[in-house]
Amino acid sequence: MTLLAYEATREIRVQPVSVTTPVGIARGVKLARPVPLIVPVLRAGIGMLDGMTRLLPMADVGFVGLRRDEESLIASTYADRLPTDLTNRDTFVLDPMLATGGTLATVISMLAARGAASVTAICLLAAPEGLRRVEEAFTGDEAGGDADGDTASGDDPEPGSLGAPGGLGAPGGFGAPGGLGAPGVRVVTAAVDERLNERGYIVPGLGDAGDRLFGQI
């Protein structure tokens, strides 16, 4: 998880800082204010929180709980522990599995409504259908472009493009900036699997991330 966090924070906002050492002045950077907000999606996102806070121990943490109806595949919110004002804040959403994209799209919308400056989603595994849904929801008519100007397709992803590790929303990629007043949106994922099955599960996938985390399977 920490390796994904390094990629996800590549463009995090910083400000200059000077430190006086015994022999001179050292110039560097520190996190800009307001500090970032980390948002694990309950319950599976909890398993990714430790790796993220190791890298950003000064960040704030909020929580969102969503439950997906297994028949309609529509996500409904049952918990919302987010600040009411996220103006100028970078936010990072933690959700191991990006399947249909409904949960992630809902969380991004919640953060955008509170004024978030950017939303970076960090996922361990994603399905092409979910990536496309998020892309279409938050880039308007300009959806599909990556850093090299390519468009999303069903072909095997090239490095740095839609679906490549760390790719969707790579620097300069989709959602930077977002369309229709939305914040800049990026998705950083370790891998993209083949597809979703008829039940909305990732194939071949890893099973239910929450059940695995809490020892139910």
MDTraj code that builds the backbone (N, CA, C; nanometers):
import mdtraj as md
import numpy as np

residues = "MET THR LEU LEU ALA TYR GLU ALA THR ARG GLU ILE ARG VAL GLN PRO VAL SER VAL THR THR PRO VAL GLY ILE ALA ARG GLY VAL LYS LEU ALA ARG PRO VAL PRO LEU ILE VAL PRO VAL LEU ARG ALA GLY ILE GLY MET LEU ASP GLY MET THR ARG LEU LEU PRO MET ALA ASP VAL GLY PHE VAL GLY LEU ARG ARG ASP GLU GLU SER LEU ILE ALA SER THR TYR ALA ASP ARG LEU PRO THR ASP LEU THR ASN ARG ASP THR PHE VAL LEU ASP PRO MET LEU ALA THR GLY GLY THR LEU ALA THR VAL ILE SER MET LEU ALA ALA ARG GLY ALA ALA SER VAL THR ALA ILE CYS LEU LEU ALA ALA PRO GLU GLY LEU ARG ARG VAL GLU GLU ALA PHE THR GLY ASP GLU ALA GLY GLY ASP ALA ASP GLY ASP THR ALA SER GLY ASP ASP PRO GLU PRO GLY SER LEU GLY ALA PRO GLY GLY LEU GLY ALA PRO GLY GLY PHE GLY ALA PRO GLY GLY LEU GLY ALA PRO GLY VAL ARG VAL VAL THR ALA ALA VAL ASP GLU ARG LEU ASN GLU ARG GLY TYR ILE VAL PRO GLY LEU GLY ASP ALA GLY ASP ARG LEU PHE GLY GLN ILE".split()
xyz = np.array([
    [0.0821, -0.1199, 0.0000],
    [0.0000, 0.0000, 0.0000],
    [0.0860, 0.1257, 0.0000],
    [0.1958, 0.1245, 0.0773],
    [0.2805, 0.2432, 0.0845],
    [0.3401, 0.2760, -0.0515],
    [0.3708, 0.1739, -0.1320],
    [0.4244, 0.1991, -0.2665],
    [0.3217, 0.2719, -0.3525],
    [0.1948, 0.2312, -0.3425],
    [0.0894, 0.3020, -0.4148],
    [0.0738, 0.4444, -0.3628],
    [0.0913, 0.4612, -0.2320],
    [0.0787, 0.5944, -0.1726],
    [0.1850, 0.6887, -0.2271],
    [0.3057, 0.6385, -0.2495],
    [0.4111, 0.7230, -0.3079],
    [0.3672, 0.7749, -0.4444],
    [0.3113, 0.6878, -0.5263],
    [0.2657, 0.7288, -0.6592],
    [0.1494, 0.8262, -0.6485],
    [0.0586, 0.7988, -0.5566],
    [-0.0615, 0.8813, -0.5434],
    [-0.0299, 1.0230, -0.4974],
    [0.0772, 1.0395, -0.4209],
    [0.1111, 1.1714, -0.3668],
    [0.2157, 1.2437, -0.4517],
    [0.2385, 1.1959, -0.5707],
    [0.3400, 1.2558, -0.6575],
    [0.3160, 1.4055, -0.6790],
    [0.1893, 1.4456, -0.6907],
    [0.1583, 1.5856, -0.7210],
    [0.0929, 1.6573, -0.6032],
    [0.1125, 1.6078, -0.4832],
    [0.0519, 1.6708, -0.3661],
    [0.1069, 1.8128, -0.3500],
    [0.0229, 1.9018, -0.3020],
    [0.0629, 2.0421, -0.2877],
    [0.1601, 2.0597, -0.1717],
    [0.2691, 2.1321, -0.1977],
    [0.3697, 2.1596, -0.0958],
    [0.4038, 2.3077, -0.0968],
    [0.4720, 2.3515, 0.0068],
    [0.5175, 2.4901, 0.0140],
    [0.6622, 2.4922, 0.0616],
    [0.7396, 2.5934, 0.0223],
    [0.8811, 2.5985, 0.0610],
    [0.8981, 2.6126, 0.2122],
    [1.0079, 2.5575, 0.2617],
    [1.0415, 2.5711, 0.4031],
    [1.1934, 2.5740, 0.4163],
    [1.2442, 2.6527, 0.5100],
    [1.3873, 2.6599, 0.5376],
    [1.4135, 2.6152, 0.6804],
    [1.5190, 2.5375, 0.6983],
    [1.5559, 2.4868, 0.8305],
    [1.7005, 2.5261, 0.8572],
    [1.7252, 2.5824, 0.9735],
    [1.8606, 2.6215, 1.0108],
    [1.9330, 2.5036, 1.0741],
    [2.0425, 2.4643, 1.0118],
    [2.1258, 2.3568, 1.0646],
    [2.2479, 2.4193, 1.1328],
    [2.3292, 2.3394, 1.2000],
    [2.4480, 2.3959, 1.2660],
    [2.5457, 2.4635, 1.1700],
    [2.5364, 2.4309, 1.0406],
    [2.6341, 2.4877, 0.9461],
    [2.5711, 2.5667, 0.8325],
    [2.4433, 2.5882, 0.8358],
    [2.3841, 2.6656, 0.7278],
    [2.2329, 2.6535, 0.7222],
    [2.1780, 2.6911, 0.6077],
    [2.0330, 2.6881, 0.5851],
    [2.0002, 2.5773, 0.4857],
    [1.9110, 2.4881, 0.5241],
    [1.8636, 2.3826, 0.4339],
    [1.7251, 2.4214, 0.3845],
    [1.7073, 2.4171, 0.2537],
    [1.5794, 2.4552, 0.1940],
    [1.5098, 2.3308, 0.1387],
    [1.3842, 2.3185, 0.1703],
    [1.3069, 2.2044, 0.1233],
    [1.1618, 2.2422, 0.1082],
    [1.0743, 2.1434, 0.1234],
    [0.9303, 2.1685, 0.1134],
    [0.8590, 2.0939, 0.2249],
    [0.7387, 2.1395, 0.2557],
    [0.6514, 2.0708, 0.3481],
    [0.5100, 2.0747, 0.2923],
    [0.4225, 1.9937, 0.3489],
    [0.2847, 1.9902, 0.3017],
    [0.2204, 2.1275, 0.3153],
    [0.1493, 2.1673, 0.2102],
    [0.0787, 2.2949, 0.2139],
    [-0.0447, 2.2825, 0.3027],
    [-0.0871, 2.3939, 0.3568],
    [-0.2107, 2.4002, 0.4348],
    [-0.3271, 2.4356, 0.3439],
    [-0.4455, 2.3844, 0.3696],
    [-0.4783, 2.2868, 0.4737],
    [-0.4225, 2.1490, 0.4411],
    [-0.4010, 2.0682, 0.5442],
    [-0.3400, 1.9370, 0.5244],
    [-0.4356, 1.8459, 0.4482],
    [-0.3819, 1.7428, 0.3825],
    [-0.4684, 1.6510, 0.3063],
    [-0.5652, 1.5747, 0.3969],
    [-0.6689, 1.5224, 0.3329],
    [-0.7673, 1.4381, 0.4017],
    [-0.7631, 1.2990, 0.3401],
    [-0.7474, 1.1974, 0.4244],
    [-0.7490, 1.0580, 0.3801],
    [-0.8857, 0.9999, 0.4129],
    [-0.9494, 0.9359, 0.3131],
    [-1.0861, 0.8867, 0.3308],
    [-1.0933, 0.7375, 0.2961],
    [-1.0767, 0.6491, 0.3946],
    [-1.1009, 0.5074, 0.3671],
    [-1.2504, 0.4800, 0.3546],
    [-1.2872, 0.3984, 0.2564],
    [-1.4272, 0.3592, 0.2381],
    [-1.4511, 0.2342, 0.3224],
    [-1.5432, 0.2450, 0.4180],
    [-1.5715, 0.1319, 0.5066],
    [-1.6397, 0.0190, 0.4292],
    [-1.6022, -0.1050, 0.4614],
    [-1.5086, -0.1361, 0.5662],
    [-1.3699, -0.1715, 0.5143],
    [-1.3638, -0.2149, 0.3879],
    [-1.2389, -0.2681, 0.3330],
    [-1.1275, -0.1638, 0.3273],
    [-1.1617, -0.0363, 0.3112],
    [-1.0596, 0.0668, 0.3019],
    [-0.9773, 0.0833, 0.4273],
    [-1.0300, 0.0360, 0.5414],
    [-0.9568, 0.0437, 0.6675],
    [-0.8220, -0.0277, 0.6559],
    [-0.8180, -0.1358, 0.5793],
    [-0.6951, -0.2128, 0.5656],
    [-0.5840, -0.1377, 0.4937],
    [-0.6172, -0.0297, 0.4250],
    [-0.5180, 0.0480, 0.3521],
    [-0.4743, 0.1724, 0.4285],
    [-0.5431, 0.2010, 0.5381],
    [-0.5194, 0.3271, 0.6083],
    [-0.3813, 0.3351, 0.6707],
    [-0.3344, 0.2275, 0.7297],
    [-0.2046, 0.2298, 0.7973],
    [-0.0916, 0.2652, 0.7010],
    [-0.0935, 0.2054, 0.5823],
    [0.0113, 0.2348, 0.4852],
    [0.0106, 0.3798, 0.4402],
    [-0.1094, 0.4389, 0.4319],
    [-0.1198, 0.5779, 0.3890],
    [-0.0752, 0.6736, 0.4991],
    [-0.1133, 0.6460, 0.6222],
    [-0.0774, 0.7361, 0.7314],
    [0.0705, 0.7258, 0.7674],
    [0.1346, 0.6168, 0.7314],
    [0.2798, 0.6099, 0.7504],
    [0.3505, 0.7135, 0.6642],
    [0.2976, 0.7341, 0.5459],
    [0.3570, 0.8315, 0.4552],
    [0.3121, 0.9732, 0.4888],
    [0.1866, 0.9896, 0.5325],
    [0.1314, 1.1213, 0.5637],
    [0.0761, 1.1224, 0.7067],
    [0.1645, 1.1130, 0.8070],
    [0.1158, 1.1046, 0.9452],
    [0.0444, 1.2303, 0.9927],
    [0.0667, 1.3422, 0.9233],
    [0.0041, 1.4683, 0.9657],
    [-0.1311, 1.4920, 0.8995],
    [-0.1709, 1.4046, 0.8091],
    [-0.2986, 1.4220, 0.7382],
    [-0.4170, 1.3947, 0.8305],
    [-0.5299, 1.4561, 0.7989],
    [-0.6551, 1.4248, 0.8690],
    [-0.7179, 1.3005, 0.8065],
    [-0.8067, 1.2372, 0.8815],
    [-0.8737, 1.1155, 0.8341],
    [-1.0250, 1.1320, 0.8495],
    [-1.0974, 1.1019, 0.7431],
    [-1.2432, 1.0973, 0.7471],
    [-1.2889, 0.9597, 0.7007],
    [-1.4164, 0.9300, 0.7181],
    [-1.4665, 0.7977, 0.6815],
    [-1.5982, 0.8099, 0.6059],
    [-1.6153, 0.7204, 0.5088],
    [-1.7421, 0.7075, 0.4387],
    [-1.7776, 0.5594, 0.4351],
    [-1.9006, 0.5276, 0.4705],
    [-1.9464, 0.3893, 0.4633],
    [-2.0533, 0.3748, 0.3567],
    [-2.0301, 0.2826, 0.2631],
    [-2.1282, 0.2562, 0.1584],
    [-2.1557, 0.1074, 0.1496],
    [-2.2788, 0.0762, 0.1166],
    [-2.3213, -0.0638, 0.1031],
    [-2.3815, -0.0829, -0.0351],
    [-2.3333, -0.1822, -0.1081],
    [-2.3837, -0.2063, -0.2429],
    [-2.4943, -0.3096, -0.2427],
    [-2.6067, -0.2748, -0.3036],
    [-2.7159, -0.3695, -0.3192],
    [-2.6746, -0.4735, -0.4224],
    [-2.6775, -0.6010, -0.3843],
    [-2.6272, -0.7059, -0.4721],
    [-2.7183, -0.7330, -0.5909],
    [-2.8414, -0.6829, -0.5866],
    [-2.9312, -0.7019, -0.6996],
    [-2.9188, -0.5872, -0.8000],
    [-2.9296, -0.4638, -0.7504],
    [-2.9247, -0.3474, -0.8398],
    [-2.7832, -0.2980, -0.8647],
    [-2.6880, -0.3398, -0.7776],
    [-2.5486, -0.2952, -0.7820],
    [-2.5347, -0.1455, -0.7532],
    [-2.6370, -0.0856, -0.6919],
    [-2.6337, 0.0562, -0.6564],
    [-2.5856, 0.0708, -0.5119],
    [-2.4909, 0.1631, -0.4910],
    [-2.4350, 0.1847, -0.3577],
    [-2.5170, 0.2883, -0.2818],
    [-2.5408, 0.2625, -0.1535],
    [-2.6096, 0.3576, -0.0668],
    [-2.5195, 0.3906, 0.0515],
    [-2.5258, 0.5145, 0.0976],
    [-2.4399, 0.5622, 0.2063],
    [-2.5036, 0.5351, 0.3413],
    [-2.4280, 0.4745, 0.4332],
    [-2.4776, 0.4529, 0.5684],
    [-2.3930, 0.5252, 0.6732],
    [-2.2793, 0.5820, 0.6339],
    [-2.1961, 0.6571, 0.7281],
    [-2.1238, 0.7681, 0.6533],
    [-2.1226, 0.8871, 0.7128],
    [-2.0571, 1.0030, 0.6526],
    [-1.9869, 1.0800, 0.7640],
    [-1.8569, 1.0609, 0.7734],
    [-1.7761, 1.1301, 0.8744],
    [-1.6712, 1.2141, 0.8027],
    [-1.7200, 1.3137, 0.7308],
    [-1.6341, 1.4021, 0.6535],
    [-1.6501, 1.5457, 0.7019],
    [-1.5427, 1.6266, 0.6935],
    [-1.5573, 1.7697, 0.7248],
    [-1.6569, 1.8339, 0.6287],
    [-1.7277, 1.9330, 0.6757],
    [-1.8259, 1.9996, 0.5904],
    [-1.7611, 2.0903, 0.4874],
    [-1.6401, 2.1382, 0.5153],
    [-1.5707, 2.2290, 0.4238],
    [-1.4350, 2.1710, 0.3873],
    [-1.4171, 2.1364, 0.2598],
    [-1.2906, 2.0811, 0.2114],
    [-1.2232, 2.1757, 0.1114],
    [-1.2550, 2.3018, 0.1188],
    [-1.2003, 2.3994, 0.0247],
    [-1.0477, 2.3948, 0.0242],
    [-0.9911, 2.3820, -0.0972],
    [-0.8463, 2.3820, -0.1194],
    [-0.7733, 2.2620, -0.0603],
    [-0.8460, 2.1569, -0.0274],
    [-0.7807, 2.0395, 0.0315],
    [-0.7654, 1.9282, -0.0711],
    [-0.6455, 1.8664, -0.0709],
    [-0.6248, 1.7433, -0.1464],
    [-0.6856, 1.6288, -0.0678],
    [-0.7547, 1.5390, -0.1352],
    [-0.8173, 1.4257, -0.0677],
    [-0.7752, 1.2955, -0.1334],
    [-0.7661, 1.1903, -0.0525],
    [-0.7233, 1.0593, -0.1006],
    [-0.8236, 0.9547, -0.0527],
    [-0.8873, 0.8881, -0.1492],
    [-0.9901, 0.7874, -0.1184],
    [-0.9259, 0.6489, -0.1246],
    [-0.9447, 0.5695, -0.0201],
    [-0.8879, 0.4351, -0.0131],
    [-0.9980, 0.3314, -0.0277],
    [-0.9909, 0.2521, -0.1334],
    [-1.0889, 0.1456, -0.1576],
    [-1.0183, 0.0358, -0.2360],
    [-1.0003, -0.0823, -0.1774],
    [-0.9194, -0.1860, -0.2431],
    [-0.9682, -0.2250, -0.3817],
    [-1.1010, -0.2365, -0.3992],
    [-1.1561, -0.2866, -0.5252],
    [-1.2386, -0.1794, -0.5967],
    [-1.2025, -0.1507, -0.7200],
    [-1.2830, -0.0622, -0.8048],
    [-1.3524, -0.1515, -0.9065],
    [-1.4781, -0.1864, -0.8792],
    [-1.5519, -0.2804, -0.9644],
    [-1.6428, -0.2056, -1.0608],
    [-1.7660, -0.1792, -1.0208],
    [-1.8593, -0.1076, -1.1101],
    [-1.8293, 0.0419, -1.1150],
    [-1.7620, 0.0933, -1.0131],
    [-1.7321, 0.2361, -1.0075],
    [-1.8382, 0.3176, -0.9359],
    [-1.9502, 0.2547, -0.8991],
    [-2.0576, 0.3288, -0.8349],
    [-2.0186, 0.3854, -0.6995],
    [-1.9524, 0.3044, -0.6178],
    [-1.9098, 0.3512, -0.4858],
    [-1.8121, 0.4672, -0.4982],
    [-1.7108, 0.4515, -0.5820],
    [-1.6102, 0.5564, -0.5960],
    [-1.6712, 0.6840, -0.6510],
    [-1.7595, 0.6742, -0.7493],
    [-1.8239, 0.7931, -0.8054],
    [-1.9048, 0.8662, -0.6992],
    [-1.9710, 0.7907, -0.6105],
    [-2.0483, 0.8525, -0.5034],
    [-1.9580, 0.9282, -0.4071],
    [-1.8463, 0.8664, -0.3681],
    [-1.7545, 0.9309, -0.2736],
    [-1.6916, 1.0553, -0.3362],
    [-1.6513, 1.0465, -0.4619],
    [-1.5931, 1.1625, -0.5285],
    [-1.6937, 1.2773, -0.5325],
    [-1.8184, 1.2463, -0.5608],
    [-1.9219, 1.3495, -0.5637],
    [-1.9403, 1.4143, -0.4269],
    [-1.9337, 1.3343, -0.3208],
    [-1.9457, 1.3883, -0.1859],
    [-1.8318, 1.4841, -0.1545],
    [-1.7107, 1.4478, -0.1947],
    [-1.5950, 1.5330, -0.1690],
    [-1.5997, 1.6594, -0.2542],
    [-1.6420, 1.6449, -0.3793],
    [-1.6523, 1.7609, -0.4678],
    [-1.7558, 1.8602, -0.4152],
    [-1.8657, 1.8094, -0.3615],
    [-1.9705, 1.8968, -0.3102],
    [-1.9237, 1.9783, -0.1909],
    [-1.8198, 1.9293, -0.1229],
    [-1.7650, 2.0006, -0.0081],
    [-1.6471, 2.0893, -0.0460],
    [-1.6150, 2.0950, -0.1763],
    [-1.5138, 2.1884, -0.2229],
    [-1.3732, 2.1347, -0.2340],
    [-1.3545, 2.0018, -0.2350],
    [-1.2198, 1.9455, -0.2436],
    [-1.1466, 1.9955, -0.3678],
    [-1.0178, 2.0268, -0.3522],
    [-0.9377, 2.0751, -0.4645],
    [-0.9004, 1.9614, -0.5587],
    [-0.8787, 1.8422, -0.5038],
    [-0.8445, 1.7260, -0.5852],
    [-0.8881, 1.6003, -0.5123],
    [-0.9145, 1.4958, -0.5913],
    [-0.9503, 1.3655, -0.5355],
    [-0.8636, 1.2609, -0.6044],
    [-0.7850, 1.1884, -0.5261],
    [-0.7050, 1.0782, -0.5783],
    [-0.7538, 0.9493, -0.5146],
    [-0.8030, 0.8584, -0.5963],
    [-0.8495, 0.7294, -0.5467],
    [-0.7355, 0.6290, -0.5575],
    [-0.7143, 0.5530, -0.4516],
    [-0.6083, 0.4514, -0.4496],
    [-0.6747, 0.3152, -0.4347],
    [-0.6539, 0.2299, -0.5342],
    [-0.7162, 0.0974, -0.5369],
    [-0.6093, -0.0083, -0.5607],
    [-0.6299, -0.1252, -0.5037],
    [-0.5374, -0.2360, -0.5286],
    [-0.5678, -0.3036, -0.6616],
    [-0.6951, -0.3091, -0.6961],
    [-0.7381, -0.3815, -0.8153],
    [-0.8583, -0.3104, -0.8761],
    [-0.8606, -0.3027, -1.0080],
    [-0.9704, -0.2332, -1.0752],
    [-1.0183, -0.3139, -1.1954],
    [-1.1439, -0.2900, -1.2315],
    [-1.2017, -0.3466, -1.3534],
    [-1.2130, -0.2360, -1.4573],
    [-1.1956, -0.2684, -1.5851],
    [-1.2059, -0.1659, -1.6894],
    [-1.3391, -0.0916, -1.6875],
    [-1.4479, -0.1629, -1.6561],
    [-1.5800, -0.0990, -1.6533],
    [-1.5877, 0.0096, -1.5475],
    [-1.5305, -0.0160, -1.4313],
    [-1.5319, 0.0827, -1.3248],
    [-1.4469, 0.2041, -1.3575],
    [-1.3317, 0.1805, -1.4186],
    [-1.2458, 0.2915, -1.4596],
    [-1.3162, 0.3801, -1.5606],
    [-1.3846, 0.3173, -1.6567],
    [-1.4558, 0.3966, -1.7572],
    [-1.5682, 0.4780, -1.6940],
    [-1.6389, 0.4168, -1.5983],
    [-1.7505, 0.4892, -1.5356],
    [-1.7014, 0.6140, -1.4632],
    [-1.5923, 0.6011, -1.3885],
    [-1.5384, 0.7170, -1.3172],
    [-1.4871, 0.8207, -1.4159],
    [-1.4208, 0.7743, -1.5203],
    [-1.3687, 0.8654, -1.6215],
    [-1.4813, 0.9456, -1.6867],
    [-1.5876, 0.8761, -1.7251],
    [-1.6985, 0.9434, -1.7926],
    [-1.7728, 1.0386, -1.6986],
    [-1.7775, 1.0043, -1.5701],
    [-1.8525, 1.0859, -1.4748],
    [-1.7836, 1.2171, -1.4418],
    [-1.6494, 1.2204, -1.4509],
    [-1.5787, 1.3367, -1.3998],
    [-1.4881, 1.4066, -1.5001],
    [-1.5033, 1.3750, -1.6287],
    [-1.4244, 1.4483, -1.7271],
    [-1.5099, 1.5080, -1.8370],
    [-1.6409, 1.4908, -1.8325],
    [-1.7271, 1.5536, -1.9318],
    [-1.6945, 1.5076, -2.0720],
    [-1.6957, 1.6013, -2.1660],
    [-1.6757, 1.5679, -2.3066],
    [-1.5312, 1.5391, -2.3401],
    [-1.4389, 1.5663, -2.2459],
    [-1.2980, 1.5468, -2.2752],
    [-1.2470, 1.4177, -2.2153],
    [-1.3359, 1.3269, -2.1793],
    [-1.2942, 1.2027, -2.1158],
    [-1.2070, 1.1213, -2.2087],
    [-1.1148, 1.0469, -2.1427],
    [-1.0385, 0.9473, -2.2155],
    [-0.8965, 0.9869, -2.2456],
    [-0.8578, 1.1115, -2.2240],
    [-0.7214, 1.1493, -2.2553],
    [-0.6259, 1.1126, -2.1446],
    [-0.5040, 1.0663, -2.1815],
    [-0.4018, 1.0459, -2.0807],
    [-0.2870, 1.1417, -2.1096],
    [-0.1765, 1.1224, -2.0421],
    [-0.0674, 1.2172, -2.0530],
    [-0.0136, 1.2273, -2.1948],
    [-0.0322, 1.1204, -2.2754],
    [0.0185, 1.1224, -2.4123],
    [-0.0893, 1.1559, -2.5139],
    [-0.2122, 1.1861, -2.4644],
    [-0.3197, 1.2226, -2.5556],
    [-0.3938, 1.1034, -2.6114],
    [-0.3655, 0.9803, -2.5606],
    [-0.4365, 0.8621, -2.6083],
    [-0.5767, 0.8609, -2.5498],
    [-0.6624, 0.7744, -2.6049],
    [-0.7978, 0.7616, -2.5537],
    [-0.8183, 0.6239, -2.4959],
    [-0.9162, 0.6144, -2.4038],
    [-0.9452, 0.4862, -2.3412],
    [-1.0057, 0.3913, -2.4421],
    [-0.9665, 0.2647, -2.4344],
    [-1.0215, 0.1643, -2.5245],
    [-1.0164, 0.0301, -2.4572],
    [-1.0618, -0.0719, -2.5253],
    [-1.0568, -0.2057, -2.4705],
    [-0.9232, -0.2728, -2.4955],
    [-0.8287, -0.2068, -2.5612],
    [-0.6990, -0.2656, -2.5884],
    [-0.6163, -0.2726, -2.4607],
    [-0.5085, -0.3525, -2.4648],
    [-0.4190, -0.3604, -2.3512],
    [-0.3593, -0.2234, -2.3260],
    [-0.3587, -0.1776, -2.2001],
    [-0.3109, -0.0436, -2.1712],
    [-0.1610, -0.0305, -2.1894],
    [-0.1210, 0.0834, -2.2412],
    [0.0201, 0.1163, -2.2484],
    [0.0623, 0.1802, -2.1173],
    [0.1938, 0.1748, -2.0842],
    [0.2384, 0.2363, -1.9593],
    [0.1956, 0.3819, -1.9516],
    [0.1400, 0.4200, -1.8369],
    [0.0986, 0.5577, -1.8156],
    [-0.0377, 0.5910, -1.8713],
    [-0.1084, 0.4920, -1.9284],
    [-0.2387, 0.5198, -1.9881],
    [-0.3497, 0.4635, -1.9019],
    [-0.4730, 0.4798, -1.9491],
    [-0.5886, 0.4284, -1.8770],
    [-0.5703, 0.2807, -1.8475],
    [-0.5737, 0.2474, -1.7199],
    [-0.5668, 0.1080, -1.6800],
    [-0.4279, 0.0586, -1.6499],
    [-0.3243, 0.1350, -1.6812],
    [-0.1902, 0.0923, -1.6443],
    [-0.1690, 0.1166, -1.4956],
    [-0.0759, 0.0408, -1.4304],
    [-0.0526, 0.0653, -1.2884],
    [-0.0197, 0.2115, -1.2633],
    [-0.0962, 0.2732, -1.1753],
    [-0.0758, 0.4149, -1.1470],
    [-0.1205, 0.5035, -1.2606],
    [-0.1915, 0.4477, -1.3573],
    [-0.2126, 0.5185, -1.4824],
    [-0.3314, 0.6098, -1.4896],
    [-0.4526, 0.5609, -1.4685],
    [-0.5713, 0.6426, -1.4907],
    [-0.5607, 0.7687, -1.4080],
    [-0.5454, 0.8805, -1.4749],
    [-0.5227, 1.0028, -1.4012],
    [-0.3772, 1.0205, -1.3664],
    [-0.2874, 0.9618, -1.4454],
    [-0.1457, 0.9893, -1.4277],
    [-0.1225, 1.1370, -1.4483],
    [-0.0050, 1.1901, -1.4065],
    [0.0176, 1.3333, -1.4190],
    [-0.0227, 1.3850, -1.5567],
    [-0.1162, 1.4796, -1.5573],
    [-0.1658, 1.5350, -1.6827],
    [-0.2792, 1.4550, -1.7417],
    [-0.3221, 1.3497, -1.6740],
    [-0.4224, 1.2606, -1.7298],
    [-0.5633, 1.3038, -1.6988],
    [-0.6585, 1.2080, -1.7092],
    [-0.7994, 1.2425, -1.7021],
    [-0.8322, 1.3103, -1.5703],
    [-0.9186, 1.4081, -1.5809],
    [-0.9660, 1.4752, -1.4613],
    [-0.8711, 1.5781, -1.4066],
    [-0.7744, 1.6204, -1.4847],
    [-0.6820, 1.7221, -1.4354],
    [-0.6835, 1.8419, -1.5288],
    [-0.7718, 1.9408, -1.5079],
    [-0.8727, 1.9490, -1.4022],
    [-1.0000, 1.8763, -1.4384],
    [-1.0892, 1.8591, -1.3438],
    [-1.2151, 1.7913, -1.3690],
    [-1.3113, 1.8789, -1.4467],
    [-1.4109, 1.8134, -1.5066],
    [-1.5082, 1.8877, -1.5846],
    [-1.6234, 1.9380, -1.4999],
    [-1.6948, 2.0345, -1.5520],
    [-1.8165, 2.0843, -1.4901],
    [-1.7954, 2.1257, -1.3453],
    [-1.6826, 2.1897, -1.3179],
    [-1.6574, 2.2399, -1.1840],
    [-1.6117, 2.1338, -1.0853],
    [-1.5905, 2.0109, -1.1308],
    [-1.5449, 1.9054, -1.0414],
    [-1.3976, 1.9256, -1.0104],
    [-1.3495, 1.8660, -0.8998],
    [-1.2074, 1.8752, -0.8698],
    [-1.1270, 1.7896, -0.9664],
    [-0.9948, 1.8062, -0.9661],
    [-0.9091, 1.7155, -1.0407],
    [-0.9231, 1.5758, -0.9822],
    [-0.9431, 1.4759, -1.0677],
    [-0.9677, 1.3392, -1.0220],
    [-0.8649, 1.2466, -1.0829],
    [-0.8031, 1.1628, -0.9984],
    [-0.7076, 1.0630, -1.0448],
    [-0.7421, 0.9289, -0.9814],
    [-0.7071, 0.8218, -1.0514],
    [-0.7183, 0.6879, -0.9946],
    [-0.5821, 0.6220, -1.0067],
    [-0.5290, 0.5760, -0.8943],
    [-0.4025, 0.5034, -0.8914],
    [-0.4335, 0.3601, -0.8501],
    [-0.3990, 0.2651, -0.9358],
    [-0.4301, 0.1253, -0.9071],
    [-0.3089, 0.0377, -0.9351],
    [-0.2955, -0.0708, -0.8571],
    [-0.1825, -0.1600, -0.8754],
    [-0.2000, -0.2498, -0.9970],
    [-0.3244, -0.2830, -1.0318],
    [-0.3480, -0.3735, -1.1442],
    [-0.4903, -0.3558, -1.1955],
    [-0.5104, -0.3904, -1.3220],
    [-0.6428, -0.3891, -1.3835],
    [-0.6741, -0.5300, -1.4324],
    [-0.7833, -0.5871, -1.3823],
    [-0.8220, -0.7221, -1.4216],
    [-0.9038, -0.7207, -1.5511],
    [-0.9522, -0.8388, -1.5912],
    [-1.0136, -0.8557, -1.7223],
    [-1.1464, -0.7826, -1.7375],
    [-1.2391, -0.8042, -1.6408],
    [-1.3763, -0.7576, -1.6618],
    [-1.4568, -0.7788, -1.5356],
    [-1.5842, -0.7396, -1.5414],
    [-1.6816, -0.7736, -1.4378],
    [-1.7672, -0.8894, -1.4853],
    [-1.8132, -0.9729, -1.3917],
    [-1.9085, -1.0764, -1.4301],
    [-2.0508, -1.0231, -1.4162],
    [-2.1508, -1.1087, -1.4348],
    [-2.2895, -1.0644, -1.4341],
    [-2.3352, -1.0164, -1.2965],
    [-2.2605, -1.0494, -1.1921],
    [-2.2944, -1.0042, -1.0581],
    [-2.2165, -0.8789, -1.0166],
    [-2.1397, -0.8250, -1.1079],
    [-2.0626, -0.7058, -1.0777],
    [-1.9354, -0.7324, -1.0004],
    [-1.8863, -0.8565, -1.0032],
    [-1.7625, -0.8918, -0.9354],
    [-1.6464, -0.8871, -1.0349],
    [-1.5295, -0.8476, -0.9855],
    [-1.4101, -0.8425, -1.0700],
    [-1.3639, -0.9839, -1.1015],
    [-1.3314, -1.0088, -1.2283],
    [-1.2822, -1.1391, -1.2742],
    [-1.1390, -1.1224, -1.3278],
    [-1.0416, -1.2040, -1.2807],
    [-1.0550, -1.3082, -1.1783],
    [-1.0643, -1.2532, -1.0356],
    [-1.0153, -1.1327, -1.0120],
    [-1.0355, -1.0691, -0.8825],
    [-0.9640, -1.1369, -0.7676],
    [-0.9998, -1.0923, -0.6466],
    [-0.9391, -1.1461, -0.5243],
    [-1.0446, -1.1872, -0.4228],
    [-1.1712, -1.1876, -0.4617],
    [-1.2773, -1.2137, -0.3661],
    [-1.3175, -1.0852, -0.2957],
    [-1.3944, -1.0963, -0.1891],
    [-1.4419, -0.9807, -0.1140],
    [-1.3301, -0.9292, -0.0231],
    [-1.2846, -0.8057, -0.0483],
    [-1.1720, -0.7504, 0.0266],
    [-1.2053, -0.7343, 0.1739],
    [-1.3282, -0.6927, 0.2052],
    [-1.3672, -0.6782, 0.3446],
    [-1.3684, -0.8100, 0.4190],
    [-1.4216, -0.9140, 0.3545],
    [-1.4233, -1.0463, 0.4175],
    [-1.2819, -1.0961, 0.4408],
    [-1.1934, -1.0735, 0.3462],
    [-1.0547, -1.1168, 0.3634],
    [-0.9869, -1.0400, 0.4776],
    [-1.0124, -0.9108, 0.4828],
    [-0.9487, -0.8278, 0.5858],
    [-0.9930, -0.8697, 0.7258],
    [-1.1226, -0.8986, 0.7410],
    [-1.1745, -0.9290, 0.8734],
    [-1.1887, -1.0788, 0.8998],
    [-1.1251, -1.1616, 0.8162],
    [-1.1143, -1.3033, 0.8432],
    [-1.2407, -1.3819, 0.8291],
    [-1.3335, -1.3357, 0.7422],
    [-1.4596, -1.4083, 0.7252],
    [-1.4513, -1.5158, 0.6173],
    [-1.3421, -1.5143, 0.5389],
    [-1.3198, -1.6234, 0.4419],
    [-1.1749, -1.6670, 0.4503],
])
top = md.Topology()
chain = top.add_chain()
for i, resn in enumerate(residues, 1):
    res = top.add_residue(resn, chain, resSeq=i)
    for name in ("N", "CA", "C"):
        top.add_atom(name, md.element.get_by_symbol(name[0]), res)
traj = md.Trajectory(xyz[None], top)
